[in-house]
């Protein structure tokens, strides 16, 4: 008497695995939208209060703030969806179109972020201003390098630069936690606030580099290099 084990038909993936492929994008979107939505609601409330208290003063959110919120939101959503490998395989044309839109949104978010860094300079410490400047410029640089890499068909390099750009983009989300817990321990001095904000970007970049270096393609290239060296 023989026991047989049923296997799924070729080309058919278990529903559990298909569903699991959406956990990472969904989690990234939820994580990234928390500070964006909270900041947008806060600014809308401030703008409405300013309009009520001083009618005729032209209250409202400045255009760079609106551009920053919209650009960051689009980049977080579309950027997170790029992490779904199954969706990329099933919808390659969508991946290309969404990638271009995400690049444009990221550049808008980075450019308006630079404007906001200068606009809030009187209310922030020089170190915090420097961190914001470096984050906005670093995100824009990663986007440009990622775009150039895909134009040259250098897919691993494109992936690496886009992961770094996304890490910059999620900085505000991580800062929600570094500030919430850090202020209780280190206080709310100008130096503490600057370092806690910087820690948010630093943590994300460290995680990004870990993800990049554990990619299967990198392991395959290392094995090929070792084999070639032995030959």
C-alpha positions as CSV (number, residue, x, y, z in Angstrom):
1,X,0.0,0.0,0.0
2,X,1.5,3.3,-1.1
3,X,0.9,6.7,0.3
4,X,0.8,9.6,-2.2
5,X,1.2,13.3,-1.4
6,X,-0.8,15.7,-3.4
7,X,1.1,18.6,-5.0
8,X,-0.3,21.7,-6.5
9,X,-0.5,21.8,-10.2
10,X,2.5,23.3,-12.0
11,X,2.2,27.1,-12.3
12,X,-0.4,27.3,-9.5
13,X,0.7,28.9,-6.3
14,X,-1.0,28.3,-3.0
15,X,-3.4,31.1,-2.0
16,X,-1.5,31.5,1.3
17,X,1.7,32.4,-0.5
18,X,0.0,34.8,-2.8
19,X,-1.6,36.5,0.1
20,X,1.7,36.6,2.0
21,X,3.3,38.5,-0.8
22,X,1.1,41.5,0.0
23,X,2.0,41.7,3.6
24,X,5.1,43.7,3.1
25,X,3.7,46.3,0.8
26,X,0.6,46.7,2.9
27,X,2.7,47.1,6.1
28,X,5.0,49.6,4.4
29,X,2.1,51.7,3.2
30,X,0.4,51.7,6.6
31,X,3.7,52.6,8.3
32,X,4.5,55.3,5.9
33,X,1.1,57.0,5.8
34,X,0.9,57.4,9.6
35,X,3.0,60.6,9.8
36,X,1.9,61.9,6.5
37,X,-1.8,61.8,7.4
38,X,-1.2,63.1,10.9
39,X,0.8,66.0,9.6
40,X,-1.7,66.8,6.9
41,X,-4.6,66.8,9.4
42,X,-2.6,69.0,11.7
43,X,-1.8,71.5,9.0
44,X,-5.4,71.6,7.8
45,X,-6.5,72.3,11.3
46,X,-4.0,75.1,11.7
47,X,-4.9,76.6,8.4
48,X,-8.6,76.5,9.2
49,X,-7.9,78.1,12.6
50,X,-5.8,80.8,11.0
51,X,-8.6,81.6,8.5
52,X,-11.2,81.8,11.2
53,X,-9.1,84.0,13.4
54,X,-8.0,86.4,10.8
55,X,-10.3,86.5,7.8
56,X,-8.7,88.1,4.8
57,X,-5.2,87.3,5.8
58,X,-5.0,84.6,3.1
59,X,-4.8,81.6,5.5
60,X,-4.1,78.2,4.1
61,X,-1.4,75.7,3.5
62,X,1.6,76.9,1.4
63,X,2.0,75.3,-2.0
64,X,5.3,73.6,-1.0
65,X,3.6,71.9,1.9
66,X,0.8,70.6,-0.3
67,X,3.4,69.4,-2.8
68,X,5.4,67.7,-0.1
69,X,2.4,65.9,1.4
70,X,1.1,64.8,-2.0
71,X,4.5,63.8,-3.4
72,X,5.4,61.8,-0.2
73,X,2.0,60.0,-0.2
74,X,2.2,58.9,-3.8
75,X,5.8,57.8,-3.4
76,X,5.1,55.8,-0.2
77,X,2.1,54.0,-1.8
78,X,3.6,53.3,-5.3
79,X,7.1,52.7,-3.9
80,X,5.7,50.1,-1.4
81,X,3.8,48.3,-4.2
82,X,7.1,47.8,-6.0
83,X,8.1,45.4,-3.3
84,X,5.5,42.9,-4.4
85,X,7.6,40.6,-6.7
86,X,4.5,38.7,-7.8
87,X,2.7,41.9,-8.8
88,X,5.8,43.0,-10.8
89,X,5.8,39.7,-12.7
90,X,2.1,39.7,-13.4
91,X,1.9,43.4,-14.3
92,X,5.3,44.4,-15.8
93,X,3.8,47.4,-17.7
94,X,2.2,48.6,-14.5
95,X,5.5,48.3,-12.7
96,X,7.2,50.6,-15.3
97,X,4.4,53.2,-15.3
98,X,4.0,53.2,-11.5
99,X,7.8,53.5,-11.2
100,X,8.0,56.6,-13.3
101,X,5.2,58.2,-11.3
102,X,6.9,57.2,-8.1
103,X,10.1,58.8,-9.2
104,X,8.4,62.1,-10.1
105,X,6.6,62.1,-6.8
106,X,9.8,61.4,-4.9
107,X,11.6,64.3,-6.6
108,X,8.6,66.6,-5.8
109,X,8.8,65.4,-2.1
110,X,12.5,65.9,-2.0
111,X,12.4,69.4,-3.6
112,X,9.6,70.6,-1.4
113,X,11.4,69.1,1.6
114,X,14.4,71.2,0.8
115,X,12.2,74.3,0.7
116,X,10.6,73.3,4.1
117,X,14.1,72.8,5.6
118,X,15.0,76.4,4.8
119,X,11.5,77.7,5.7
120,X,11.7,76.1,9.2
121,X,15.3,77.1,9.8
122,X,14.4,79.9,12.3
123,X,12.5,77.4,14.4
124,X,15.0,74.5,14.3
125,X,18.6,73.9,15.4
126,X,21.4,74.1,12.9
127,X,22.0,70.3,13.3
128,X,18.4,69.5,12.6
129,X,18.5,71.8,9.6
130,X,21.6,69.9,8.4
131,X,19.9,66.5,8.8
132,X,16.8,67.7,6.9
133,X,19.0,69.1,4.2
134,X,21.0,65.9,3.8
135,X,17.9,63.7,3.9
136,X,16.2,65.6,1.1
137,X,19.3,65.8,-1.0
138,X,20.1,62.2,-0.3
139,X,16.7,61.0,-1.4
140,X,16.9,63.1,-4.6
141,X,20.3,61.7,-5.4
142,X,19.2,58.1,-4.8
143,X,16.3,58.6,-7.1
144,X,18.4,60.1,-9.9
145,X,21.0,57.3,-9.6
146,X,18.3,54.7,-9.5
147,X,16.8,56.1,-12.7
148,X,20.1,56.2,-14.5
149,X,20.7,52.6,-13.4
150,X,17.5,51.3,-14.9
151,X,18.2,53.3,-18.1
152,X,21.4,51.3,-18.4
153,X,19.6,48.0,-17.6
154,X,21.5,47.6,-14.4
155,X,18.7,46.1,-12.4
156,X,20.5,45.2,-9.1
157,X,21.9,48.7,-8.9
158,X,18.5,50.2,-9.7
159,X,16.9,48.2,-6.9
160,X,19.6,49.2,-4.4
161,X,19.3,52.9,-5.1
162,X,15.5,52.8,-5.0
163,X,15.5,50.9,-1.7
164,X,17.8,53.6,-0.2
165,X,15.4,56.4,-1.6
166,X,12.5,54.6,0.0
167,X,14.4,54.4,3.3
168,X,14.8,58.2,3.2
169,X,11.1,58.6,2.4
170,X,10.1,56.5,5.4
171,X,12.2,58.6,7.7
172,X,9.3,60.6,9.1
173,X,7.5,57.3,10.1
174,X,10.5,56.0,12.0
175,X,10.9,59.4,13.7
176,X,7.4,59.0,15.2
177,X,8.9,56.3,17.4
178,X,12.4,57.7,17.9
179,X,10.9,60.9,19.1
180,X,8.1,59.4,21.1
181,X,10.5,57.1,23.1
182,X,13.6,59.2,22.9
183,X,12.1,62.4,24.3
184,X,11.2,60.5,27.4
185,X,14.8,59.4,27.9
186,X,16.9,62.3,26.5
187,X,14.6,65.2,26.9
188,X,13.4,67.8,24.4
189,X,16.5,70.0,24.0
190,X,17.4,71.2,20.5
191,X,20.3,68.7,20.4
192,X,18.1,65.8,21.5
193,X,15.4,66.6,18.9
194,X,18.0,66.8,16.1
195,X,19.7,63.6,17.1
196,X,16.4,61.7,17.4
197,X,15.3,62.9,14.0
198,X,18.6,61.9,12.6
199,X,18.3,58.5,14.2
200,X,15.1,57.9,12.3
201,X,16.9,58.3,8.9
202,X,19.9,56.4,10.2
203,X,17.9,53.3,11.3
204,X,16.1,53.2,8.0
205,X,19.3,53.4,6.0
206,X,20.9,50.7,8.1
207,X,17.9,48.4,7.4
208,X,18.1,49.3,3.7
209,X,21.7,48.3,3.4
210,X,21.0,45.0,5.2
211,X,18.2,44.3,2.8
212,X,20.4,45.2,-0.2
213,X,23.3,43.0,0.9
214,X,21.2,39.9,1.6
215,X,19.6,40.0,-1.8
216,X,19.8,36.6,-3.6
217,X,21.4,38.2,-6.7
218,X,24.3,39.5,-4.7
219,X,24.9,36.0,-3.3
220,X,24.8,34.5,-6.8
221,X,27.3,37.1,-8.0
222,X,29.7,36.4,-5.2
223,X,29.5,32.7,-5.9
224,X,30.2,33.3,-9.5
225,X,33.2,35.6,-8.6
226,X,34.6,32.9,-6.4
227,X,34.2,30.2,-9.1
228,X,35.8,32.4,-11.7
229,X,38.8,33.1,-9.3
230,X,39.4,29.4,-8.8
231,X,39.3,28.7,-12.6
